[in-house]
Amino acid sequence: MRVKPRQERVNTADPHGREHFAGGMNMEAGLLIAGVIAVAIYLLVALILPERF
């Protein structure tokens, strides 16, 4: 019977030293997504209530 060798541990640390959150998303990606969502909400409200804009 053949035994598989132990798998090496993968180093998941960010080489640039940035903290990761939300499953590996970095801060810049989070801010970009937040900005896109904010613009989308603004445009949606402007379509629904055009007299306020």
N, CA, C and O atoms as a GROMACS GRO file, in nm:
protein
  212
    1MET      N    1   0.084  -0.118   0.000
    1MET     CA    2   0.000   0.000   0.000
    1MET      C    3   0.089   0.125   0.000
    1MET      O    4   0.187   0.133   0.074
    2ARG      N    5   0.051   0.222  -0.086
    2ARG     CA    6   0.130   0.343  -0.099
    2ARG      C    7   0.069   0.453  -0.012
    2ARG      O    8  -0.053   0.472  -0.013
    3VAL      N    9   0.151   0.524   0.061
    3VAL     CA   10   0.105   0.631   0.149
    3VAL      C   11   0.142   0.764   0.084
    3VAL      O   12   0.256   0.785   0.042
    4LYS      N   13   0.043   0.854   0.078
    4LYS     CA   14   0.069   0.987   0.021
    4LYS      C   15   0.156   1.068   0.116
    4LYS      O   16   0.141   1.057   0.238
    5PRO      N   17   0.247   1.149   0.063
    5PRO     CA   18   0.325   1.237   0.150
    5PRO      C   19   0.236   1.349   0.205
    5PRO      O   20   0.134   1.385   0.145
    6ARG      N   21   0.276   1.402   0.319
    6ARG     CA   22   0.198   1.511   0.379
    6ARG      C   23   0.206   1.634   0.290
    6ARG      O   24   0.311   1.666   0.236
    7GLN      N   25   0.094   1.702   0.278
    7GLN     CA   26   0.089   1.822   0.196
    7GLN      C   27   0.157   1.936   0.269
    7GLN      O   28   0.139   1.955   0.390
    8GLU      N   29   0.236   2.012   0.195
    8GLU     CA   30   0.304   2.128   0.253
    8GLU      C   31   0.200   2.236   0.285
    8GLU      O   32   0.101   2.251   0.214
    9ARG      N   33   0.224   2.310   0.392
    9ARG     CA   34   0.136   2.421   0.426
    9ARG      C   35   0.157   2.535   0.328
    9ARG      O   36   0.270   2.566   0.291
   10VAL      N   37   0.049   2.596   0.287
   10VAL     CA   38   0.055   2.708   0.194
   10VAL      C   39   0.062   2.837   0.274
   10VAL      O   40  -0.017   2.859   0.366
   11ASN      N   41   0.158   2.922   0.239
   11ASN     CA   42   0.171   3.051   0.307
   11ASN      C   43   0.072   3.148   0.244
   11ASN      O   44   0.090   3.190   0.130
   12THR      N   45  -0.032   3.185   0.318
   12THR     CA   46  -0.135   3.274   0.265
   12THR      C   47  -0.115   3.419   0.310
   12THR      O   48  -0.202   3.503   0.286
   13ALA      N   49  -0.004   3.448   0.372
   13ALA     CA   50   0.021   3.586   0.418
   13ALA      C   51   0.042   3.677   0.298
   13ALA      O   52   0.100   3.638   0.197
   14ASP      N   53  -0.007   3.798   0.310
   14ASP     CA   54   0.009   3.897   0.204
   14ASP      C   55   0.154   3.945   0.204
   14ASP      O   56   0.204   3.988   0.307
   15PRO      N   57   0.222   3.939   0.089
   15PRO     CA   58   0.361   3.982   0.088
   15PRO      C   59   0.380   4.131   0.112
   15PRO      O   60   0.489   4.175   0.149
   16HIS      N   61   0.274   4.210   0.093
   16HIS     CA   62   0.283   4.355   0.113
   16HIS      C   63   0.244   4.397   0.254
   16HIS      O   64   0.254   4.515   0.288
   17GLY      N   65   0.199   4.304   0.336
   17GLY     CA   66   0.166   4.335   0.475
   17GLY      C   67   0.030   4.395   0.497
   17GLY      O   68   0.002   4.445   0.606
   18ARG      N   69  -0.056   4.392   0.396
   18ARG     CA   70  -0.191   4.447   0.414
   18ARG      C   71  -0.278   4.343   0.480
   18ARG      O   72  -0.260   4.223   0.461
   19GLU      N   73  -0.373   4.390   0.559
   19GLU     CA   74  -0.467   4.300   0.625
   19GLU      C   75  -0.575   4.258   0.526
   19GLU      O   76  -0.616   4.336   0.440
   20HIS      N   77  -0.622   4.135   0.539
   20HIS     CA   78  -0.727   4.084   0.452
   20HIS      C   79  -0.852   4.060   0.534
   20HIS      O   80  -0.844   4.028   0.653
   21PHE      N   81  -0.965   4.076   0.471
   21PHE     CA   82  -1.092   4.051   0.536
   21PHE      C   83  -1.189   4.001   0.431
   21PHE      O   84  -1.160   4.007   0.312
   22ALA      N   85  -1.303   3.952   0.473
   22ALA     CA   86  -1.409   3.906   0.383
   22ALA      C   87  -1.357   3.802   0.285
   22ALA      O   88  -1.380   3.812   0.165
   23GLY      N   89  -1.289   3.704   0.336
   23GLY     CA   90  -1.245   3.595   0.250
   23GLY      C   91  -1.131   3.631   0.157
   23GLY      O   92  -1.123   3.575   0.048
   24GLY      N   93  -1.046   3.720   0.195
   24GLY     CA   94  -0.930   3.753   0.114
   24GLY      C   95  -0.940   3.884   0.039
   24GLY      O   96  -0.849   3.918  -0.037
   25MET      N   97  -1.046   3.958   0.057
   25MET     CA   98  -1.060   4.086  -0.010
   25MET      C   99  -0.974   4.190   0.063
   25MET      O  100  -0.977   4.196   0.186
   26ASN      N  101  -0.899   4.270  -0.011
   26ASN     CA  102  -0.817   4.371   0.057
   26ASN      C  103  -0.894   4.503   0.067
   26ASN      O  104  -1.005   4.516   0.015
   27MET      N  105  -0.834   4.598   0.134
   27MET     CA  106  -0.901   4.725   0.165
   27MET      C  107  -0.937   4.802   0.038
   27MET      O  108  -1.045   4.860   0.029
   28GLU      N  109  -0.846   4.803  -0.059
   28GLU     CA  110  -0.872   4.879  -0.182
   28GLU      C  111  -0.992   4.822  -0.257
   28GLU      O  112  -1.074   4.899  -0.308
   29ALA      N  113  -1.004   4.691  -0.263
   29ALA     CA  114  -1.117   4.629  -0.331
   29ALA      C  115  -1.247   4.658  -0.257
   29ALA      O  116  -1.350   4.681  -0.320
   30GLY      N  117  -1.242   4.656  -0.126
   30GLY     CA  118  -1.362   4.688  -0.048
   30GLY      C  119  -1.409   4.831  -0.069
   30GLY      O  120  -1.528   4.856  -0.081
   31LEU      N  121  -1.314   4.924  -0.073
   31LEU     CA  122  -1.350   5.064  -0.096
   31LEU      C  123  -1.404   5.085  -0.237
   31LEU      O  124  -1.497   5.164  -0.257
   32LEU      N  125  -1.348   5.015  -0.334
   32LEU     CA  126  -1.396   5.026  -0.472
   32LEU      C  127  -1.538   4.974  -0.484
   32LEU      O  128  -1.622   5.038  -0.549
   33ILE      N  129  -1.567   4.861  -0.423
   33ILE     CA  130  -1.702   4.806  -0.428
   33ILE      C  131  -1.799   4.898  -0.356
   33ILE      O  132  -1.911   4.918  -0.403
   34ALA      N  133  -1.759   4.955  -0.241
   34ALA     CA  134  -1.846   5.046  -0.168
   34ALA      C  135  -1.876   5.171  -0.253
   34ALA      O  136  -1.989   5.221  -0.252
   35GLY      N  137  -1.777   5.220  -0.325
   35GLY     CA  138  -1.798   5.337  -0.412
   35GLY      C  139  -1.893   5.307  -0.526
   35GLY      O  140  -1.980   5.388  -0.558
   36VAL      N  141  -1.877   5.192  -0.589
   36VAL     CA  142  -1.965   5.153  -0.699
   36VAL      C  143  -2.109   5.138  -0.650
   36VAL      O  144  -2.203   5.180  -0.718
   37ILE      N  145  -2.126   5.077  -0.533
   37ILE     CA  146  -2.260   5.060  -0.477
   37ILE      C  147  -2.322   5.195  -0.443
   37ILE      O  148  -2.441   5.216  -0.466
   38ALA      N  149  -2.242   5.288  -0.389
   38ALA     CA  150  -2.294   5.420  -0.355
   38ALA      C  151  -2.340   5.496  -0.480
   38ALA      O  152  -2.445   5.560  -0.478
   39VAL      N  153  -2.262   5.489  -0.587
   39VAL     CA  154  -2.302   5.557  -0.711
   39VAL      C  155  -2.428   5.493  -0.769
   39VAL      O  156  -2.515   5.564  -0.819
   40ALA      N  157  -2.438   5.360  -0.762
   40ALA     CA  158  -2.556   5.292  -0.814
   40ALA      C  159  -2.681   5.332  -0.736
   40ALA      O  160  -2.787   5.353  -0.795
   41ILE      N  161  -2.670   5.342  -0.604
   41ILE     CA  162  -2.785   5.384  -0.522
   41ILE      C  163  -2.823   5.528  -0.553
   41ILE      O  164  -2.941   5.560  -0.561
   42TYR      N  165  -2.723   5.615  -0.571
   42TYR     CA  166  -2.750   5.755  -0.604
   42TYR      C  167  -2.826   5.765  -0.736
   42TYR      O  168  -2.923   5.840  -0.747
   43LEU      N  169  -2.781   5.689  -0.838
   43LEU     CA  170  -2.848   5.695  -0.968
   43LEU      C  171  -2.989   5.636  -0.960
   43LEU      O  172  -3.080   5.685  -1.027
   44LEU      N  173  -3.008   5.533  -0.880
   44LEU     CA  174  -3.141   5.475  -0.865
   44LEU      C  175  -3.236   5.574  -0.799
   44LEU      O  176  -3.351   5.588  -0.843
   45VAL      N  177  -3.191   5.642  -0.696
   45VAL     CA  178  -3.275   5.741  -0.630
   45VAL      C  179  -3.303   5.859  -0.724
   45VAL      O  180  -3.412   5.914  -0.723
   46ALA      N  181  -3.205   5.897  -0.805
   46ALA     CA  182  -3.225   6.006  -0.901
   46ALA      C  183  -3.328   5.968  -1.007
   46ALA      O  184  -3.400   6.054  -1.056
   47LEU      N  185  -3.335   5.840  -1.042
   47LEU     CA  186  -3.437   5.798  -1.137
   47LEU      C  187  -3.576   5.796  -1.075
   47LEU      O  188  -3.675   5.828  -1.141
   48ILE      N  189  -3.584   5.760  -0.948
   48ILE     CA  190  -3.713   5.750  -0.881
   48ILE      C  191  -3.765   5.888  -0.842
   48ILE      O  192  -3.884   5.916  -0.856
   49LEU      N  193  -3.677   5.976  -0.795
   49LEU     CA  194  -3.716   6.110  -0.749
   49LEU      C  195  -3.639   6.217  -0.828
   49LEU      O  196  -3.551   6.282  -0.772
   50PRO      N  197  -3.669   6.236  -0.956
   50PRO     CA  198  -3.590   6.332  -1.036
   50PRO      C  199  -3.607   6.478  -0.993
   50PRO      O  200  -3.519   6.560  -1.019
   51GLU      N  201  -3.719   6.510  -0.928
   51GLU     CA  202  -3.738   6.651  -0.890
   51GLU      C  203  -3.647   6.694  -0.779
   51GLU      O  204  -3.633   6.815  -0.756
   52ARG      N  205  -3.583   6.604  -0.708
   52ARG     CA  206  -3.492   6.641  -0.600
   52ARG      C  207  -3.348   6.659  -0.648
   52ARG      O  208  -3.262   6.704  -0.572
   53PHE      N  209  -3.322   6.623  -0.773
   53PHE     CA  210  -3.182   6.628  -0.821
   53PHE      C  211  -3.166   6.725  -0.934
   53PHE      O  212  -3.055   6.742  -0.986
   0.00000   0.00000   0.00000
